[in-house]
Amino acid sequence: MKAKINSKTNSKMNPKWNLFFAAALLGAYMLISHGIPIVPVLGGCALAALFTWRQIARKPVPQPARIR
């Protein structure tokens, strides 16, 4: 079974921002509720969003043609 490739990013995995925000919110809640200061938690969420955005914005590397 072949994986469906998204023509927009030409990759098998396309990050979904709604899932990222849900995970970041849940993770931030868990950390803050256990006593971690808010500023480092929000900074970590912002840094993770920046890395994800940069990875999406990069031009995809052309993949070699597959010989069948």
DSSP file (Angstrom, degrees, kcal/mol; ACC not computed):
  #  RESIDUE AA STRUCTURE BP1 BP2  ACC     N-H-->O    O-->H-N    N-H-->O    O-->H-N    TCO  KAPPA ALPHA  PHI   PSI    X-CA   Y-CA   Z-CA
    1    1 A M              0   0    0      0, 0.0     2,-0.2     0, 0.0     0, 0.0   0.000 360.0 360.0 360.0 125.1    0.0    0.0    0.0
    2    2 A K        -     0   0    0      1,-0.1     2,-0.3     3,-0.0     3,-0.0  -0.580 360.0-118.4 -86.4 145.2    1.5    3.3   -1.1
    3    3 A A        -     0   0    0     -2,-0.2     2,-0.4     1,-0.1    -1,-0.1  -0.619  32.1-113.9 -78.5 139.3    1.4    6.4    1.1
    4    4 A K        -     0   0    0     -2,-0.3     2,-0.5     8,-0.1    -1,-0.1  -0.605  29.1-145.7 -75.9 128.7   -0.5    9.3   -0.4
    5    5 A I        -     0   0    0     -2,-0.4     2,-0.4     5,-0.1     7,-0.2  -0.847   9.9-130.8-101.3 127.6    1.9   12.2   -1.2
    6    6 A N  B  >> -A   11   0A   0      5,-1.4     4,-2.2    -2,-0.5     5,-0.6  -0.625   9.9-148.8 -75.5 125.0    0.6   15.7   -0.9
    7    7 A S  T  45S+     0   0    0     -2,-0.4    -1,-0.1     1,-0.2    -2,-0.0   0.743  91.1  63.2 -69.5 -22.0    1.4   17.7   -4.0
    8    8 A K  T  45S+     0   0    0      1,-0.2    -1,-0.2     3,-0.1    -2,-0.0   0.925 122.9  14.7 -69.5 -44.0    1.8   20.9   -2.1
    9    9 A T  T  45S-     0   0    0     -3,-0.3    -2,-0.2     2,-0.2    -1,-0.2   0.546  91.2-135.9-108.5 -10.1    4.7   19.9    0.1
   10   10 A N  T  <5 +     0   0    0     -4,-2.2     2,-0.3     1,-0.2    -3,-0.2   0.864  67.2 110.8  56.3  39.5    5.8   16.8   -1.8
   11   11 A S  B   <S-A    6   0A   0     -5,-0.6    -5,-1.4     1,-0.1    -1,-0.2  -0.926  75.4-125.0-137.6 164.0    6.2   14.9    1.4
   12   12 A K  S    S+     0   0    0     -2,-0.3     2,-0.5    -7,-0.2    -8,-0.1   0.698  97.9  53.4 -81.6 -19.1    4.5   12.0    3.1
   13   13 A M        -     0   0    0     -4,-0.1    -1,-0.2    -7,-0.1    -8,-0.0  -0.967  61.1-177.2-123.7 122.3    3.9   14.0    6.3
   14   14 A N        -     0   0    0     -2,-0.5    42,-0.0    -3,-0.1    -4,-0.0  -0.956  27.3-129.0-118.7 112.9    2.2   17.4    6.4
   15   15 A P        -     0   0    0      0, 0.0     2,-0.6     0, 0.0    -2,-0.0  -0.319  16.4-144.5 -61.8 139.3    2.0   19.0    9.8
   16   16 A K     >  -     0   0    0      1,-0.1     4,-1.9     2,-0.0     3,-0.4  -0.929   1.3-151.8-108.4 123.6   -1.5   20.2   10.7
   17   17 A W  H  > S+     0   0    0     -2,-0.6     4,-2.8     1,-0.2     5,-0.2   0.837  93.3  59.0 -65.8 -34.0   -1.6   23.4   12.7
   18   18 A N  H  > S+     0   0    0      1,-0.2     4,-1.8     2,-0.2    -1,-0.2   0.886 108.9  45.5 -65.0 -35.1   -4.8   22.6   14.5
   19   19 A L  H  > S+     0   0    0     -3,-0.4     4,-2.4     2,-0.2    -1,-0.2   0.868 111.6  53.0 -72.0 -35.7   -3.2   19.5   16.0
   20   20 A F  H  X S+     0   0    0     -4,-1.9     4,-2.9     2,-0.2     5,-0.2   0.946 110.5  46.3 -62.4 -47.6   -0.1   21.4   16.9
   21   21 A F  H  X S+     0   0    0     -4,-2.8     4,-2.5     1,-0.2    -1,-0.2   0.888 112.3  50.6 -64.8 -38.0   -2.0   24.0   18.8
   22   22 A A  H  X S+     0   0    0     -4,-1.8     4,-2.3    -5,-0.2    -1,-0.2   0.927 113.7  44.9 -64.3 -43.9   -4.1   21.4   20.6
   23   23 A A  H  X S+     0   0    0     -4,-2.4     4,-2.8     2,-0.2     5,-0.2   0.901 113.7  49.9 -66.7 -40.6   -0.9   19.5   21.6
   24   24 A A  H  X S+     0   0    0     -4,-2.9     4,-2.7     2,-0.2     5,-0.2   0.908 111.9  48.4 -64.9 -41.0    0.8   22.7   22.7
   25   25 A L  H  X S+     0   0    0     -4,-2.5     4,-2.3    -5,-0.2    -2,-0.2   0.925 114.2  45.3 -64.9 -44.9   -2.2   23.8   24.7
   26   26 A L  H  X S+     0   0    0     -4,-2.3     4,-2.3     2,-0.2    -2,-0.2   0.926 115.4  47.1 -65.0 -44.7   -2.5   20.4   26.5
   27   27 A G  H  X S+     0   0    0     -4,-2.8     4,-2.4     1,-0.2    -2,-0.2   0.909 112.4  49.6 -63.6 -41.5    1.3   20.2   27.1
   28   28 A A  H  X S+     0   0    0     -4,-2.7     4,-2.8    -5,-0.2     5,-0.3   0.907 110.5  50.6 -63.9 -41.5    1.4   23.8   28.4
   29   29 A Y  H  X S+     0   0    0     -4,-2.3     4,-2.5    -5,-0.2    -2,-0.2   0.929 111.0  48.5 -61.2 -44.9   -1.5   23.1   30.7
   30   30 A M  H  X S+     0   0    0     -4,-2.3     4,-0.9     2,-0.2    -2,-0.2   0.919 114.7  44.9 -63.4 -43.0    0.2   20.0   32.1
   31   31 A L  H ><>S+     0   0    0     -4,-2.4     5,-2.2     1,-0.2     3,-0.6   0.933 115.4  46.0 -67.3 -45.3    3.5   21.8   32.7
   32   32 A I  H ><5S+     0   0    0     -4,-2.8     3,-1.6     1,-0.2    -2,-0.2   0.883 109.0  55.6 -65.8 -37.7    2.0   24.9   34.3
   33   33 A S  H 3<5S+     0   0    0     -4,-2.5    -1,-0.2    -5,-0.3    -2,-0.2   0.729 106.0  53.1 -68.5 -19.4   -0.3   22.8   36.5
   34   34 A H  T <<5S-     0   0    0     -4,-0.9    -1,-0.3    -3,-0.6    -2,-0.2   0.238 129.1 -92.1-100.0  12.8    2.8   21.0   37.8
   35   35 A G  T < 5S+     0   0    0     -3,-1.6    -3,-0.2     1,-0.3    -2,-0.1   0.520  74.4 144.1  99.5   5.8    4.6   24.2   38.8
   36   36 A I      < -     0   0    0     -5,-2.2    -1,-0.3     1,-0.1    -2,-0.1  -0.610  58.7-103.3 -76.5 137.4    6.7   25.1   35.7
   37   37 A P     >  -     0   0    0      0, 0.0     4,-1.2     0, 0.0    -1,-0.1  -0.253  23.4-127.3 -61.1 149.1    6.8   28.9   35.2
   38   38 A I  H  > S+     0   0    0      1,-0.2     4,-2.8     2,-0.2     5,-0.3   0.876  99.9  60.9 -67.7 -40.7    4.6   30.3   32.4
   39   39 A V  H  > S+     0   0    0      1,-0.2     4,-2.4     2,-0.2    -1,-0.2   0.921 106.3  43.8 -60.5 -49.0    7.3   32.2   30.5
   40   40 A P  H  > S+     0   0    0      0, 0.0     4,-2.3     0, 0.0    -1,-0.2   0.877 113.9  52.4 -64.8 -33.9    9.6   29.2   29.7
   41   41 A V  H  X S+     0   0    0     -4,-1.2     4,-2.2     2,-0.2    -2,-0.2   0.947 112.7  43.3 -64.9 -48.0    6.5   27.1   28.7
   42   42 A L  H  X S+     0   0    0     -4,-2.8     4,-2.4     1,-0.2    -1,-0.2   0.875 112.9  53.4 -66.3 -36.1    5.2   29.8   26.3
   43   43 A G  H  X S+     0   0    0     -4,-2.4     4,-2.4    -5,-0.3    -1,-0.2   0.900 108.9  49.0 -63.2 -41.0    8.7   30.3   25.0
   44   44 A G  H  X S+     0   0    0     -4,-2.3     4,-2.3     2,-0.2    -2,-0.2   0.892 111.0  49.8 -65.8 -40.0    9.1   26.6   24.3
   45   45 A C  H  X S+     0   0    0     -4,-2.2     4,-2.1     2,-0.2    -2,-0.2   0.911 112.2  48.0 -64.0 -42.2    5.7   26.5   22.5
   46   46 A A  H  X S+     0   0    0     -4,-2.4     4,-2.3     2,-0.2    -2,-0.2   0.899 111.6  50.0 -65.9 -40.4    6.7   29.6   20.4
   47   47 A L  H  X S+     0   0    0     -4,-2.4     4,-2.4     2,-0.2    -2,-0.2   0.899 110.4  49.6 -65.5 -40.7   10.1   28.0   19.5
   48   48 A A  H  X S+     0   0    0     -4,-2.3     4,-2.2     2,-0.2    -1,-0.2   0.896 111.1  49.9 -64.3 -39.9    8.4   24.7   18.5
   49   49 A A  H  X S+     0   0    0     -4,-2.1     4,-2.7     2,-0.2    -2,-0.2   0.895 110.0  51.3 -65.0 -39.2    6.0   26.7   16.3
   50   50 A L  H  X S+     0   0    0     -4,-2.3     4,-2.6     2,-0.2    -2,-0.2   0.925 110.7  47.5 -63.5 -45.1    8.9   28.6   14.7
   51   51 A F  H  X S+     0   0    0     -4,-2.4     4,-1.9     2,-0.2    -2,-0.2   0.906 113.8  48.0 -62.7 -41.2   10.8   25.4   13.9
   52   52 A T  H  X S+     0   0    0     -4,-2.2     4,-1.9     2,-0.2    -2,-0.2   0.923 112.3  48.7 -65.6 -44.0    7.6   23.8   12.4
   53   53 A W  H  X S+     0   0    0     -4,-2.7     4,-2.4     1,-0.2    -2,-0.2   0.904 111.1  50.4 -63.1 -42.1    6.8   26.9   10.4
   54   54 A R  H  X S+     0   0    0     -4,-2.6     4,-1.3     1,-0.2    -1,-0.2   0.876 109.2  51.5 -64.5 -36.7   10.4   27.1    9.0
   55   55 A Q  H  < S+     0   0    0     -4,-1.9    -1,-0.2     1,-0.2    -2,-0.2   0.876 112.0  46.1 -68.5 -35.9   10.3   23.4    8.1
   56   56 A I  H  < S+     0   0    0     -4,-1.9    -2,-0.2     1,-0.2    -1,-0.2   0.884 110.9  53.5 -70.1 -38.6    7.1   23.9    6.2
   57   57 A A  H  < S+     0   0    0     -4,-2.4    -2,-0.2    -5,-0.2    -1,-0.2   0.721  88.1  99.0 -72.8 -21.2    8.4   27.1    4.5
   58   58 A R  S  < S-     0   0    0     -4,-1.3     3,-0.0    -5,-0.2    -3,-0.0  -0.332  85.2-108.8 -65.3 146.6   11.5   25.3    3.1
   59   59 A K        -     0   0    0      1,-0.1    -1,-0.1     3,-0.0    -2,-0.1  -0.597  41.2-110.0 -73.0 135.2   11.4   24.2   -0.4
   60   60 A P        -     0   0    0      0, 0.0    -1,-0.1     0, 0.0   -50,-0.1  -0.375  27.8-113.2 -69.2 145.7   11.2   20.4   -0.5
   61   61 A V        -     0   0    0      1,-0.1     2,-0.1    -2,-0.1    -3,-0.0  -0.632  37.3-110.2 -75.9 128.6   14.3   18.5   -1.7
   62   62 A P        -     0   0    0      0, 0.0    -1,-0.1     0, 0.0   -52,-0.0  -0.379  32.1-136.6 -61.9 134.3   13.5   16.8   -5.0
   63   63 A Q        -     0   0    0     -2,-0.1     3,-0.1     1,-0.1   -53,-0.0  -0.715  22.3-104.8 -93.8 143.9   13.3   13.1   -4.6
   64   64 A P        -     0   0    0      0, 0.0     2,-0.1     0, 0.0    -1,-0.1  -0.282  42.2 -97.2 -65.6 151.6   15.0   10.8   -7.1
   65   65 A A        -     0   0    0      1,-0.1     2,-0.4     0, 0.0     0, 0.0  -0.422  37.3-125.3 -68.1 141.3   12.7    8.9   -9.5
   66   66 A R        -     0   0    0     -2,-0.1     2,-0.5    -3,-0.1    -1,-0.1  -0.744  15.0-139.3 -91.0 134.1   11.9    5.4   -8.5
   67   67 A I              0   0    0     -2,-0.4    -1,-0.0     1,-0.1     0, 0.0  -0.803 360.0 360.0 -93.0 128.5   12.6    2.6  -10.9
   68   68 A R              0   0    0     -2,-0.5    -1,-0.1     0, 0.0    -2,-0.0   0.429 360.0 360.0-101.1 360.0    9.9    0.0  -11.1
